[in-house]
Amino acid sequence: MLYLSENLKKYRSLKNLTQEDVAEYLGITPQSVSKWERGECYPDITFLPALADIFETSIDLLIGMDTIRAEQAQHNIHKTASEFQLCGDYSSAERVYRNALLTYPKNPGMILGLAGVLALKGESKEAISLMERGLPLSTNEKQKSTIRAVLCFLYLKCGNNDKAHILVAQLPHTRESREVIQPLISQSLDKNQIDTNIRNILLGTDS
């Protein structure tokens, strides 16, 4: 049911139906349809065939099984490529991502995954090109931070020192990183120490 709420709204709009139209067809209140679309609750499973009929689609598409299957397939691709990389078999990892891009040509995860493998292989120019292409498409902040950090070094490697310095200035400050914060919050800090750390993060001071 993960994608049901957004799909109910999407398919209703595609059919130019109102929430009142759907409610009347099902014999329920428009408020119930509104709650489904907002994700506040889910329709009873017995309504799914009728909803699929209204929107002229399948139950699988309505609940987002196509999206779930695609996400699982992509997860498996990354997992396979990662296993090859951990074994030092970068060529096999590269093949995995290049094959994946035939199916998902605009997927930022696949683009940046291939870029990372190429960086490990020392193929810096193509890695840079892919990173510059994939970064604006990605919404995965952890992945973007990692790729930007790698990209700084790739720029240096290719003699693009100015680009490296411009990019490094955009990276999150080290005082805000997990590696810095996690050990601190694991300690038994008193109130003054907590306040000092808050000042350091917000004001950039070490006093």
Phi, psi and chi 1 to 4 in degrees:
 res  aa     phi    psi   chi1   chi2   chi3   chi4
   1 MET       -    4.5  -62.6  -79.2 -170.8      -
   2 LEU   -55.7  -37.6 -175.1   61.2      -      -
   3 TYR  -107.9    8.3  -61.1   96.2      -      -
   4 LEU   -62.7  -44.4 -178.4   58.2      -      -
   5 SER   -57.8  -51.6  -61.8      -      -      -
   6 GLU   -67.8  -32.8   58.9 -169.2   77.5      -
   7 ASN   -71.7  -36.0  -77.2  -17.4      -      -
   8 LEU   -58.6  -44.4  -74.5  172.6      -      -
   9 LYS   -68.1  -42.0 -173.9  173.7 -177.3  178.6
  10 LYS   -62.4  -50.3  179.3 -177.5   77.5  172.8
  11 TYR   -69.2  -33.8  -76.0  115.1      -      -
  12 ARG   -63.7  -42.4  179.0  175.0   60.6   75.1
  13 SER   -64.9  -40.5  -62.9      -      -      -
  14 LEU   -61.9  -31.6  -72.7  172.3      -      -
  15 LYS   -90.9    3.5  -62.0  -64.1  -70.8 -176.2
  16 ASN    55.2   41.9  -67.3  -45.0      -      -
  17 LEU  -105.9  151.4  -62.9  171.5      -      -
  18 THR   -94.2  167.3   64.9      -      -      -
  19 GLN   -62.6  -32.0  -68.5  178.9  -16.2      -
  20 GLU   -65.9  -37.8  -72.2   75.2   13.4      -
  21 ASP   -62.0  -46.6  -66.9  -30.2      -      -
  22 VAL   -64.0  -43.5  175.4      -      -      -
  23 ALA   -61.7  -42.2      -      -      -      -
  24 GLU   -64.1  -41.1 -177.2  178.0   -4.1      -
  25 TYR   -61.9  -37.8 -175.0   93.8      -      -
  26 LEU   -89.6  -12.5  -63.6  174.6      -      -
  27 GLY    74.9   36.0      -      -      -      -
  28 ILE  -128.9 -176.1   58.8  174.2      -      -
  29 THR   -89.3  149.8   65.9      -      -      -
  30 PRO   -59.0  -29.3  -24.2   33.8      -      -
  31 GLN   -62.8  -34.9  -71.8   77.9   11.6      -
  32 SER   -65.0  -44.8  -66.1      -      -      -
  33 VAL   -61.9  -41.4  177.9      -      -      -
  34 SER   -60.9  -42.3  177.7      -      -      -
  35 LYS   -64.3  -38.2  -73.6 -178.6  178.8  179.9
  36 TRP   -61.8  -45.5  -64.6  -13.2      -      -
  37 GLU   -69.1  -27.6  -68.9 -173.4    1.2      -
  38 ARG   -84.6   -6.9  -67.8 -161.5  -56.8  -88.8
  39 GLY    77.4   17.4      -      -      -      -
  40 GLU   -76.4  -25.9  -67.5  179.2    8.4      -
  41 CYS  -160.5  170.3   61.5      -      -      -
  42 TYR  -112.9  150.8  -66.3  118.2      -      -
  43 PRO   -67.6  152.1   23.0  -32.1      -      -
  44 ASP   -57.6  142.8 -171.8  -79.1      -      -
  45 ILE   -58.0  -25.5 -164.6  168.5      -      -
  46 THR   -69.1  -16.9   57.7      -      -      -
  47 PHE   -82.3  -16.5  -78.7  127.0      -      -
  48 LEU   -60.2  -44.9  -67.6 -178.9      -      -
  49 PRO   -59.8  -40.2  -25.4   36.2      -      -
  50 ALA   -66.5  -40.6      -      -      -      -
  51 LEU   -64.0  -43.2  -74.4  164.2      -      -
  52 ALA   -61.9  -36.5      -      -      -      -
  53 ASP   -67.0  -43.9 -175.5   54.9      -      -
  54 ILE   -58.5  -45.3  -65.6  169.3      -      -
  55 PHE   -90.4    0.7  -58.3  134.2      -      -
  56 GLU    53.7   51.5  -63.4 -179.1  -21.3      -
  57 THR  -140.0 -175.0 -172.7      -      -      -
  58 SER   -99.6  160.5   68.3      -      -      -
  59 ILE   -63.0  -39.3  -66.9  175.3      -      -
  60 ASP   -56.9  -46.9  -89.5    8.6      -      -
  61 LEU   -68.7  -36.4  -72.1  176.7      -      -
  62 LEU   -62.4  -41.5 -164.8   59.8      -      -
  63 ILE   -89.8   -1.0   63.3  177.1      -      -
  64 GLY    87.6   24.8      -      -      -      -
  65 MET   -63.1  -30.8  -76.7  -54.5  -60.4      -
  66 ASP   -63.4  -41.2   55.2  -29.6      -      -
  67 THR   -68.0  -42.9  -56.3      -      -      -
  68 ILE   -61.9  -44.0  -67.3  167.5      -      -
  69 ARG   -64.7  -39.4  -69.8 -172.5 -172.6  106.8
  70 ALA   -64.9  -41.4      -      -      -      -
  71 GLU   -64.3  -39.3  -71.9  177.2  -10.6      -
  72 GLN   -66.3  -40.7 -175.5   60.2   49.5      -
  73 ALA   -62.9  -41.9      -      -      -      -
  74 GLN   -67.2  -39.1  -69.0  168.3   30.5      -
  75 HIS   -59.5  -43.4  170.8   76.6      -      -
  76 ASN   -65.0  -35.2  -69.8  -20.8      -      -
  77 ILE   -63.2  -49.2  -71.3  165.8      -      -
  78 HIS   -62.1  -39.7  -71.0  -57.5      -      -
  79 LYS   -63.8  -44.8 -178.3 -179.5  177.3 -176.1
  80 THR   -63.3  -46.3  -59.2      -      -      -
  81 ALA   -62.8  -39.5      -      -      -      -
  82 SER   -63.7  -40.4  177.2      -      -      -
  83 GLU   -62.9  -40.5  -72.0  170.4   -5.7      -
  84 PHE   -64.2  -41.7  -79.6  130.1      -      -
  85 GLN   -64.6  -40.8  -70.2  178.3   78.1      -
  86 LEU   -62.8  -26.7  -70.6  172.6      -      -
  87 CYS   -88.6   -1.0  -65.1      -      -      -
  88 GLY    80.3    9.4      -      -      -      -
  89 ASP   -92.3   75.1 -171.9   -6.9      -      -
  90 TYR   -69.3  -30.7  -57.3  137.2      -      -
  91 SER   -65.2  -40.8  -66.3      -      -      -
  92 SER   -67.7  -39.3  -67.2      -      -      -
  93 ALA   -63.4  -39.1      -      -      -      -
  94 GLU   -61.8  -44.5  178.1 -175.1   -7.0      -
  95 ARG   -61.4  -39.5  -79.2 -165.4  -62.4  -86.1
  96 VAL   -58.7  -47.8  168.7      -      -      -
  97 TYR   -71.6  -37.5  -81.7  125.9      -      -
  98 ARG   -65.5  -39.5  -72.4 -161.8 -172.7  -81.5
  99 ASN   -65.7  -39.6  -72.4  -25.8      -      -
 100 ALA   -63.3  -35.9      -      -      -      -
 101 LEU   -69.6  -17.1  -79.3  168.0      -      -
 102 LEU   -68.4  -31.4  -63.0  174.9      -      -
 103 THR   -91.2  -37.3  -55.0      -      -      -
 104 TYR  -122.6   67.8  -52.3  104.2      -      -
 105 PRO   -64.3  -23.1   23.1  -33.5      -      -
 106 LYS  -112.3   13.0  -64.2 -177.9 -180.0  179.0
 107 ASN   -79.5  117.5 -176.3  -75.6      -      -
 108 PRO   -62.1  -32.7   21.1  -31.9      -      -
 109 GLY   -62.9  -40.7      -      -      -      -
 110 MET   -71.1  -41.1  -58.5  -56.5  162.6      -
 111 ILE   -61.7  -48.5  -65.6  168.8      -      -
 112 LEU   -74.5  -28.5  -64.2  175.3      -      -
 113 GLY   -62.9  -46.6      -      -      -      -
 114 LEU   -63.3  -40.5  175.6   57.9      -      -
 115 ALA   -59.2  -42.4      -      -      -      -
 116 GLY   -63.2  -41.8      -      -      -      -
 117 VAL   -63.2  -43.8  173.6      -      -      -
 118 LEU   -64.8  -34.0  -67.4  175.4      -      -
 119 ALA   -63.8  -41.0      -      -      -      -
 120 LEU   -66.3  -31.3  -69.1  168.5      -      -
 121 LYS   -80.7   -8.6  -70.9 -174.1   69.7  178.1
 122 GLY    87.0   10.7      -      -      -      -
 123 GLU   -91.2   72.7  -62.8  176.5   21.2      -
 124 SER   -66.6  -41.1  -57.6      -      -      -
 125 LYS   -64.8  -45.2  -71.3 -174.1  177.9  178.9
 126 GLU   -69.2  -35.4 -172.7  179.1    1.9      -
 127 ALA   -60.6  -45.3      -      -      -      -
 128 ILE   -60.6  -45.7  -71.6  171.8      -      -
 129 SER   -59.1  -43.9  175.0      -      -      -
 130 LEU   -68.5  -39.1  -73.1  166.0      -      -
 131 MET   -64.3  -42.8  -72.6  177.6 -177.5      -
 132 GLU   -66.0  -29.3  -69.6  176.1  -20.3      -
 133 ARG   -78.6  -40.0  174.0 -178.9  150.6 -156.9
 134 GLY   -82.3  -31.6      -      -      -      -
 135 LEU   -58.0  -45.1  -83.7  170.5      -      -
 136 PRO   -66.0  -19.3  -19.8   32.7      -      -
 137 LEU   -88.4  -21.0  -57.6  175.0      -      -
 138 SER   -80.4  143.2  178.0      -      -      -
 139 THR  -115.6    4.9   56.5      -      -      -
 140 ASN   -88.1  101.3 -175.8  -35.6      -      -
 141 GLU   -64.5  -36.7  -68.4  -56.7  -38.1      -
 142 LYS   -64.0  -45.4 -178.0  179.5 -177.1  -60.4
 143 GLN   -62.8  -42.4 -178.3 -175.5   52.4      -
 144 LYS   -63.9  -40.9  -73.3  165.9   70.9  172.7
 145 SER   -62.8  -43.1  -65.6      -      -      -
 146 THR   -63.3  -47.0  -60.1      -      -      -
 147 ILE   -64.7  -40.9  -68.3  -63.4      -      -
 148 ARG   -62.0  -41.2  -74.0 -169.0 -175.9  110.5
 149 ALA   -63.3  -43.2      -      -      -      -
 150 VAL   -64.3  -40.8  172.0      -      -      -
 151 LEU   -61.0  -35.1 -169.4   51.1      -      -
 152 CYS   -56.3  -46.8  -72.1      -      -      -
 153 PHE   -71.1  -33.6  -69.7  100.0      -      -
 154 LEU   -66.4  -39.7  -71.2  176.9      -      -
 155 TYR   -59.9  -45.4  -79.0  147.3      -      -
 156 LEU   -60.0  -43.7  -76.2  178.1      -      -
 157 LYS   -60.3  -34.1 -167.2  173.8  179.7 -179.8
 158 CYS   -94.2    8.5  -67.8      -      -      -
 159 GLY    80.7   11.3      -      -      -      -
 160 ASN   -92.6   63.8  -63.8  -35.1      -      -
 161 ASN   -60.0  -39.0  -69.4   28.3      -      -
 162 ASP   -62.5  -44.3  -71.5  -15.9      -      -
 163 LYS   -62.5  -39.2  -80.8 -170.3  172.4 -177.2
 164 ALA   -62.4  -44.5      -      -      -      -
 165 HIS   -70.4  -35.4  -74.0  -69.7      -      -
 166 ILE   -64.7  -43.7  -69.8  169.8      -      -
 167 LEU   -69.7  -41.3 -178.4   57.7      -      -
 168 VAL   -63.4  -29.6   78.7      -      -      -
 169 ALA   -68.2  -18.2      -      -      -      -
 170 GLN   -92.9   -8.3  -61.5  170.6    8.2      -
 171 LEU   -70.7  152.7  -65.1  178.0      -      -
 172 PRO   -59.7  142.1  -21.3   31.9      -      -
 173 HIS   -65.4  145.9 -162.9  -74.3      -      -
 174 THR   -61.3  -27.4   53.1      -      -      -
 175 ARG   -68.1  -15.6   75.1  176.5   75.9 -112.1
 176 GLU  -101.2    5.3  -61.6  166.7    5.2      -
 177 SER   -83.6  158.3   71.8      -      -      -
 178 ARG   -59.9  -39.1 -179.0  179.4   64.1 -175.3
 179 GLU   -62.0  -28.1  -71.5   75.9   11.5      -
 180 VAL   -87.9  -46.2  171.5      -      -      -
 181 ILE   -72.9  -42.1  -57.8  -61.5      -      -
 182 GLN   -58.1  -47.7 -164.7  168.5   48.7      -
 183 PRO   -62.2  -33.7  -22.7   34.2      -      -
 184 LEU   -67.0  -46.1  -72.7  172.5      -      -
 185 ILE   -75.5  -11.0   64.9  172.5      -      -
 186 SER   -82.3  -12.2  -62.8      -      -      -
 187 GLN   -85.7  167.1  -60.8  173.5   22.4      -
 188 SER   -91.0   80.0  -61.4      -      -      -
 189 LEU   -81.5  140.1  -59.1  177.4      -      -
 190 ASP   -85.9  177.4   61.1   30.7      -      -
 191 LYS   -60.1  -42.4 -178.1  178.5  179.9  -61.6
 192 ASN   -63.8  -39.6  -70.9  -26.9      -      -
 193 GLN   -66.5  -38.2  -70.5  171.6  -44.6      -
 194 ILE   -63.0  -46.2  -68.6  171.0      -      -
 195 ASP   -62.6  -37.6  -71.8  -19.5      -      -
 196 THR   -62.5  -42.9  -63.1      -      -      -
 197 ASN   -66.5  -36.7  -80.6  -72.2      -      -
 198 ILE   -63.2  -42.9  -69.5  172.0      -      -
 199 ARG   -63.2  -41.4  -78.4 -163.3  -59.5  -86.0
 200 ASN   -59.5  -40.6  -71.5  -14.9      -      -
 201 ILE   -72.6  -47.1  -67.1  169.2      -      -
 202 LEU   -77.0  -34.5  -68.5  177.5      -      -
 203 LEU  -107.4  -10.6  -55.8  176.9      -      -
 204 GLY    70.9   29.7      -      -      -      -
 205 THR  -109.6  159.9   61.7      -      -      -
 206 ASP  -118.6   20.9  -66.6  -47.1      -      -
 207 SER  -105.3      -   57.5      -      -      -
